Amino acid sequence: MKQKFDIGIIGAGLSGLHLANALLKKRIINFILFEKESVIKNDKTYSFWKGPGLFDITRTLSVKPRKEWSQIEIKTQNKSHIIDLGKYRYVCYASKTVLEELYQRVSKNGIKIQRGCSIKHIEKGKNHWLIHLKSKKIPFQYIVDSRPNKKFDDKYPSLKQVFIGTEIISTKKIFDANIATLMDFSDSKNSVIFTYILPFTQNRALIETTCFTSETDFKLLEGLHKITLKKFFVKKILRSEKAVLPMSPYPDLNHSDKYFRIGNFGGASRPASGYAFTRIALWANQIDTQKIFSYEMIHYKKNNLTNWLDKVLLSAIRSNPQSAPKIFKYFFTKVPISSVIRFLADQPKLIDYLFIIFKLPKIIMCKGLINLYVK
Ligand SMILES: Cc1cc2nc3c(=O)[nH]c(=O)nc-3n(C[C@H](O)[C@H](O)[C@H](O)COP(=O)(O)OP(=O)(O)OC[C@H]3O[C@@H](n4cnc5c(N)ncnc54)[C@H](O)[C@@H]3O)c2cc1C
């Protein structure tokens, strides 16, 4: 007799596989994953913060990070600010190693992943959902969807983070492998543009051109990225990555009767930064504590104060993109770095909010606050 599955998870990426692992811990096995790609690609570099009081990723992953940095750089108007991270580290993992480990645990437990299976159509039946495949329709009680939603909510002050990254070998030893450059701002009137550099050695680095914007113009960004790469004496291009990530306090939580959204477009993407790795790990960890499979069990529970502060930050940036370099310079250099990191890593203390509120440029932030309620 054919096996019946209760839960259909669409997408075996970071959130889909984290969810699968969390369900297995609760001994829920009656699910199947559908994944568009036939192989696991190495097309993302997951960077995030680690250190005292933050979620320890080694609790869920045994793969080693690719590299960690004890210093970061913020560059505004060609002035460099180097920040020592103290006991904290900025760490990065290759997406392939992370996804392979999560995937192996799932498949070892006999869970099926239908690879090379792009889901386009889901239909609501009387008491179930139907996933349409090429030759058949499969019924499920629950659908959990991690597919990107290109039409995510553009309500003010939401932005998009659009970036193109290239890992290169340079002909020269131009990188300081101990310092990750988080933001090296370019002059721009209508959007926020900066270069992000993860140096792996003195002549090898991932270089990204990033834009916080309300429009997605990859052609323009590609042009800027080409110009940026010229500064680094490229000998060889090793790989590339690109993204359009939501920076929105209004994620698509369009859950209805037993249909739930997860991942980047379901609340995991941090509005003020577009980062989602830590949120997904924290979210998967909290799933364990719940009892029955339900929306309550798997939706991302947002922290209202963090979400509000993200909204004010986004509003300040969206209404006045030229102020972004100043905001981020104050954020990283005037607020104690431990508070910055705990806030960015979604595990802030009350004192961290207070530091951020009092140390950011007052006039710019007040305008952002007013615009948030006026626009
Ligand atoms: C290039 C890149 C770099 C990033 N870097 C960072 C970072 O440094 N730090 C950080 O915190 N966050 C980062 N992010 C954001 C976030 O952490 C990742 O996007 C993360 O992968 C989000 O997990 P997810 O499950 O939402 O999406 P994904 O991991 O992309 O998973 C979604 C899955 O759904 C599959 N899929 C899509 N459409 C279909 C379909 N029709 N049918 C079946 N399957 C489908 C996809 O192939 C994919 O495997 C980055 C994102 C990108 C794109």
PDBQT file of the ligand as one rigid body, heavy atoms in Angstrom, charges set to zero:
ROOT
HETATM    1  C1  LIG A 401      23.203  34.392  -1.727  1.00  0.00    +0.000 C 
HETATM    2  C2  LIG A 401      22.627  34.527  -0.346  1.00  0.00    +0.000 A 
HETATM    3  C3  LIG A 401      23.469  34.784   0.725  1.00  0.00    +0.000 A 
HETATM    4  C4  LIG A 401      22.938  34.925   2.021  1.00  0.00    +0.000 A 
HETATM    5  N1  LIG A 401      23.782  35.190   3.047  1.00  0.00    +0.000 NA
HETATM    6  C5  LIG A 401      23.295  35.261   4.295  1.00  0.00    +0.000 A 
HETATM    7  C6  LIG A 401      24.163  35.505   5.385  1.00  0.00    +0.000 A 
HETATM    8  O1  LIG A 401      25.361  35.689   5.207  1.00  0.00    +0.000 OA
HETATM    9  N2  LIG A 401      23.644  35.522   6.639  1.00  0.00    +0.000 N 
HETATM   10  C7  LIG A 401      22.305  35.352   6.871  1.00  0.00    +0.000 A 
HETATM   11  O2  LIG A 401      21.891  35.367   8.032  1.00  0.00    +0.000 OA
HETATM   12  N3  LIG A 401      21.452  35.165   5.846  1.00  0.00    +0.000 NA
HETATM   13  C8  LIG A 401      21.912  35.120   4.579  1.00  0.00    +0.000 A 
HETATM   14  N4  LIG A 401      21.044  34.915   3.533  1.00  0.00    +0.000 N 
HETATM   15  C9  LIG A 401      19.597  34.883   3.828  1.00  0.00    +0.000 C 
HETATM   16  C10 LIG A 401      19.105  33.520   4.343  1.00  0.00    +0.000 C 
HETATM   17  O3  LIG A 401      19.822  33.077   5.448  1.00  0.00    +0.000 OA
HETATM   18  C11 LIG A 401      19.147  32.462   3.269  1.00  0.00    +0.000 C 
HETATM   19  O4  LIG A 401      18.449  32.910   2.155  1.00  0.00    +0.000 OA
HETATM   20  C12 LIG A 401      18.529  31.136   3.709  1.00  0.00    +0.000 C 
HETATM   21  O5  LIG A 401      18.878  30.186   2.757  1.00  0.00    +0.000 OA
HETATM   22  C13 LIG A 401      17.025  31.254   3.867  1.00  0.00    +0.000 C 
HETATM   23  O6  LIG A 401      16.451  29.989   4.027  1.00  0.00    +0.000 OA
HETATM   24  P1  LIG A 401      15.098  29.633   3.283  1.00  0.00    +0.000 P 
HETATM   25  O7  LIG A 401      14.744  28.274   3.673  1.00  0.00    +0.000 OA
HETATM   26  O8  LIG A 401      14.103  30.722   3.461  1.00  0.00    +0.000 OA
HETATM   27  O9  LIG A 401      15.474  29.702   1.735  1.00  0.00    +0.000 OA
HETATM   28  P2  LIG A 401      16.375  28.690   0.944  1.00  0.00    +0.000 P 
HETATM   29  O10 LIG A 401      17.493  28.201   1.763  1.00  0.00    +0.000 OA
HETATM   30  O11 LIG A 401      16.697  29.370  -0.352  1.00  0.00    +0.000 OA
HETATM   31  O12 LIG A 401      15.382  27.468   0.688  1.00  0.00    +0.000 OA
HETATM   32  C14 LIG A 401      14.286  27.539  -0.179  1.00  0.00    +0.000 C 
HETATM   33  C15 LIG A 401      14.347  26.278  -1.029  1.00  0.00    +0.000 C 
HETATM   34  O13 LIG A 401      13.172  26.206  -1.820  1.00  0.00    +0.000 OA
HETATM   35  C16 LIG A 401      13.537  25.689  -3.092  1.00  0.00    +0.000 C 
HETATM   36  N5  LIG A 401      12.504  26.085  -4.028  1.00  0.00    +0.000 N 
HETATM   37  C17 LIG A 401      12.275  27.307  -4.570  1.00  0.00    +0.000 A 
HETATM   38  N6  LIG A 401      11.210  27.279  -5.384  1.00  0.00    +0.000 NA
HETATM   39  C18 LIG A 401      10.751  26.009  -5.372  1.00  0.00    +0.000 A 
HETATM   40  C19 LIG A 401       9.681  25.353  -6.016  1.00  0.00    +0.000 A 
HETATM   41  N7  LIG A 401       8.865  25.999  -6.868  1.00  0.00    +0.000 N 
HETATM   42  N8  LIG A 401       9.492  24.031  -5.753  1.00  0.00    +0.000 NA
HETATM   43  C20 LIG A 401      10.293  23.356  -4.902  1.00  0.00    +0.000 A 
HETATM   44  N9  LIG A 401      11.345  23.941  -4.272  1.00  0.00    +0.000 NA
HETATM   45  C21 LIG A 401      11.564  25.249  -4.500  1.00  0.00    +0.000 A 
HETATM   46  C22 LIG A 401      14.885  26.338  -3.372  1.00  0.00    +0.000 C 
HETATM   47  O14 LIG A 401      15.611  25.645  -4.360  1.00  0.00    +0.000 OA
HETATM   48  C23 LIG A 401      15.536  26.268  -1.987  1.00  0.00    +0.000 C 
HETATM   49  O15 LIG A 401      16.296  25.099  -1.814  1.00  0.00    +0.000 OA
HETATM   50  C24 LIG A 401      21.538  34.788   2.237  1.00  0.00    +0.000 A 
HETATM   51  C25 LIG A 401      20.726  34.542   1.145  1.00  0.00    +0.000 A 
HETATM   52  C26 LIG A 401      21.240  34.412  -0.129  1.00  0.00    +0.000 A 
HETATM   53  C27 LIG A 401      20.298  34.142  -1.286  1.00  0.00    +0.000 C 
ENDROOT
TORSDOF 0
